[in-house]
């Protein structure tokens, strides 16, 4: 079980990432234990994801909401494990395996902050729909910001150059799009 102290330290580290503090990754241990404990972030993010999924279901009026909910739950779990599994090999290939655990501790815990930002944006779009151009602009800004933070985490935690960090962010994005695309096609 994650202790309150561990949670506070992890969230403080994530907050430091939010401030683009290059020393923020130092708040995350580079150990297998820290890696595995960072998946508690998935538990904290789950209510946000559930709320956003419920909004999508309510707005889209699916024919089988239970089926869509189950598919989304499977996609949620896959989203948390696919990229870390792929990165086992990529960090070894990049000669950065020694930074793997810290990278994912920072990456996973920062998802709590991302979810806290995404939910209000999703709610705003559902409660007070904006013109399509405005919604697209807000979506682009939010996505760009998230990708920038993912780049920052990769750059600082893995200690890679800017291009490599950008490539990893694109890979993560494509993997996420693949998982959500398959889930959407099944729902």
Secondary structure as UniProt FT lines:
FT   HELIX           4..18
FT   TURN            19..20
FT   HELIX           22..27
FT   HELIX           32..37
FT   TURN            38..39
FT   HELIX           40..60
FT   HELIX           65..93
FT   TURN            94..95
FT   HELIX           97..99
FT   HELIX           100..127
FT   HELIX           132..158
FT   HELIX           162..186
//
